[in-house]
């Protein structure tokens, strides 16, 4: 159970950081401010999970690494969808 908690906390922390980078790059300032609150919550959950999990350094690095790398990858695809469907309506170049 603690592995899953660390994995999810890492996933959401990195997912939201990557997503917010794209959001602010495109000057969606209010959405960026809202996303920052969720980043704070995700990082609190990550800190709590690391403290409570009692994982070895190797276990933590493996589990958090999988969560983080999955999170940043999915953030890129999610933002492309979000931008196309909700933010610009497909008017922008989708090469980012």
Secondary structure, 3 states (H helix, E strand, C coil): CHHHHHHHHHHHHHHHHHHHHHHHHCCCHHHHHHHHHHHHHHHHHHHHHHHHHCCCHHHHHHHHHHHHHHHHHHHHHHHHHHHHHHHCCCCCCCCC
